[in-house]
């Protein structure tokens, strides 16, 4: 849909970023947690300026993906790579999320892992504690080894209670996990999430594929 927020996550290459600056993207994600797509603060510092040269009406915001980071780690990374949004995939408490927002002046997204059977790995019983604290909620397929990028789809109907909660507290709900250019339209028509998040689904042999990214964006925007 034209107003669906599109997030492309796991960018590592200057060349790939420069090749997609004509696409109407909302968010670009950089993974600082342990991952096949992990970048350093120094690498991110080279990638972030490219976002300012975007050639559409939308200037993408930058998102840093972390798992249980320390305040010291965030201080180091954000000093070199001033991100717009910090996305937290671990066991970060509401108090920690509030501290990060206040200390660094960033928005905070909280990710929730969903098992293949639709149950939640964490947070599900305590979402109310994050009301008024987080600026976005992201649902992703559980991966025992890496944060996101699993390539697996979780049962989309499991998103419904979180979608209702996010709407009640007026924050966007993002759905990730196994999305590709072939199934994203089905997801949007079925669930109408505020945003979609893709990483491995727009890769070929472990590297971001500009043609797949382009097709993914086109599928979303043509709905």
C-alpha positions in Angstrom: 0.0 0.0 0.0 1.1 3.5 -0.7 1.2 4.4 3.0 2.7 1.1 4.3 6.1 1.8 6.0 8.9 -0.1 4.2 12.0 -1.1 6.1 14.9 -2.8 4.4 17.2 -4.2 7.0 20.7 -5.6 7.1 22.4 -3.1 4.7 26.2 -3.4 4.6 27.2 -2.1 1.2 27.7 1.4 0.0 27.2 0.3 -3.5 23.8 -1.3 -2.8 22.6 1.7 -0.9 23.6 4.0 -3.8 21.8 1.7 -6.2 18.4 2.0 -4.4 18.4 5.8 -3.6 15.6 6.2 -6.1 13.2 3.9 -4.2 10.5 5.2 -1.9 11.8 3.6 1.3 11.0 4.8 4.8 13.5 3.0 7.0 17.0 1.5 6.4 18.2 -0.9 9.1 21.8 -1.6 10.1 22.5 -4.6 12.3 25.0 -4.1 15.2 24.0 -7.3 17.0 25.8 -10.6 16.2 24.6 -11.5 12.7 25.7 -12.4 9.2 24.8 -8.8 8.4 26.6 -7.2 11.3 28.2 -3.8 10.8 30.6 -1.8 13.0 30.1 1.8 14.0 32.8 2.7 11.6 31.0 1.0 8.7 27.7 2.5 9.6 29.3 6.0 9.6 30.2 5.5 6.0 26.7 4.3 5.1 24.5 6.8 6.9 25.4 9.9 4.8 24.0 8.2 1.7 20.5 8.4 3.2 20.7 12.2 2.9 21.2 11.9 -0.9 17.9 10.0 -1.4 16.2 10.9 -4.6 12.5 10.6 -3.6 10.2 12.7 -1.5 10.9 10.3 1.4 14.2 10.6 3.2 14.7 7.2 4.9 15.4 7.2 8.6 18.2 5.0 10.0 17.5 2.1 12.4 20.2 0.3 14.4 19.4 -3.2 15.4 20.7 -4.4 18.8 20.3 -7.2 21.3 20.7 -6.3 25.0 23.2 -3.5 24.3 24.9 -1.7 27.2 24.6 2.0 27.5 28.4 2.3 26.9 28.1 0.3 23.6 25.3 2.6 22.4 27.3 5.7 23.4 30.2 4.5 21.3 28.1 3.6 18.3 25.8 6.6 18.3 28.8 9.0 18.6 30.2 7.7 15.3 26.9 6.8 13.6 24.0 9.1 14.7 21.0 6.8 14.2 17.4 8.0 14.2 15.9 4.8 15.8 17.3 2.1 18.1 15.6 -1.3 17.6 15.9 -3.6 20.5 15.6 -7.4 20.1 16.6 -8.7 23.5 15.3 -8.5 27.1 15.5 -4.8 27.4 13.2 -3.4 30.1 10.9 -0.4 29.8 13.2 1.5 32.1 16.1 0.8 29.8 14.1 1.8 26.7 13.2 5.1 28.5 16.8 5.7 29.4 18.0 5.2 25.8 15.4 7.6 24.5 16.3 10.3 27.1 20.1 9.8 26.8 20.4 9.8 23.1 17.3 11.5 21.7 16.4 8.6 19.5 13.1 6.7 19.0 13.0 3.1 20.3 11.4 0.2 18.6 10.9 -3.1 20.5 11.0 -6.4 18.7 9.1 -9.4 19.8 10.0 -12.9 18.6 7.2 -15.2 17.5 7.6 -19.0 17.4 6.4 -21.1 14.5 3.3 -22.1 16.5 2.4 -18.5 16.9 3.4 -18.2 20.6 5.6 -15.3 21.7 9.1 -15.7 23.1 9.0 -12.7 25.4 7.1 -9.5 26.2 3.7 -10.9 25.4 2.5 -10.9 29.0 3.9 -7.5 29.8 3.3 -5.2 26.8 1.4 -2.8 28.9 4.6 -1.8 30.7 6.0 -0.5 27.4 3.0 1.8 26.8 4.2 5.4 26.3 7.8 4.2 26.2 8.4 2.6 22.8 7.7 4.2 19.4 7.1 1.0 17.4 6.6 -2.7 17.8 8.1 -5.2 15.5 7.1 -8.9 15.2 9.7 -11.3 13.8 10.2 -15.0 13.6 12.2 -16.5 16.4 15.7 -17.5 15.4 17.8 -19.3 18.1 21.1 -18.1 16.6 20.7 -14.7 15.0 18.5 -11.6 15.5 16.0 -11.6 12.6 16.8 -12.5 9.1 15.7 -16.1 9.6 13.9 -16.3 6.4 11.0 -18.1 8.2 7.4 -16.9 8.2 5.4 -17.0 11.5 1.6 -17.5 11.5 0.4 -14.0 10.6 -2.8 -14.4 12.6 -0.6 -14.4 15.7 0.0 -10.7 15.1 -3.6 -9.7 15.8 -3.5 -9.1 19.5 -0.2 -7.1 19.1 -1.8 -5.2 16.3 -4.7 -4.3 18.4 -2.5 -3.1 21.3 -0.3 -1.1 19.0 -3.3 0.7 17.6 -4.6 1.4 21.1 -1.4 3.0 22.1 -0.9 4.7 18.8 2.4 3.2 17.6 3.1 1.4 14.3 3.2 -2.3 14.1 5.8 -3.9 11.8 5.8 -7.5 10.6 9.0 -9.2 9.6 10.0 -12.8 9.1 10.3 -14.6 5.8 8.9 -11.7 3.7 9.7 -11.6 0.0 8.5 -9.9 -3.1 6.3 -13.0 -3.6 4.3 -12.9 -0.3 4.4 -9.3 0.9 1.2 -8.4 -1.0 -0.6 -11.3 0.6 0.5 -10.2 4.1 -0.6 -6.6 3.5 -4.0 -7.7 2.1 -4.5 -10.2 5.0 -3.2 -8.2 8.0 -2.8 -4.5 6.9 0.2 -3.9 9.2 1.6 -0.4 9.5 4.9 -1.5 8.2 6.8 -4.4 6.7 10.4 -5.3 7.3 12.6 -7.4 5.0 16.2 -8.6 5.1 17.0 -12.1 3.8 14.0 -12.1 1.5 15.7 -9.5 -0.8 19.1 -11.3 -0.8 20.8 -13.6 -3.3 23.6 -15.9 -1.9 23.6 -13.9 1.3 24.0 -10.5 -0.3 21.4 -7.7 -0.9 20.0 -8.0 -4.4 19.0 -4.6 -5.9 16.5 -6.2 -8.3 14.7 -8.1 -5.4 14.6 -4.9 -3.3 13.1 -3.0 -6.2 10.5 -5.7 -6.8 9.6 -5.9 -3.1 9.1 -2.1 -3.0 7.0 -2.2 -6.2 4.8 -4.9 -4.8 4.0 -2.9 -1.7 3.5 0.4 -3.4 1.2 -0.9 -6.2 -1.4 -2.2 -3.7 
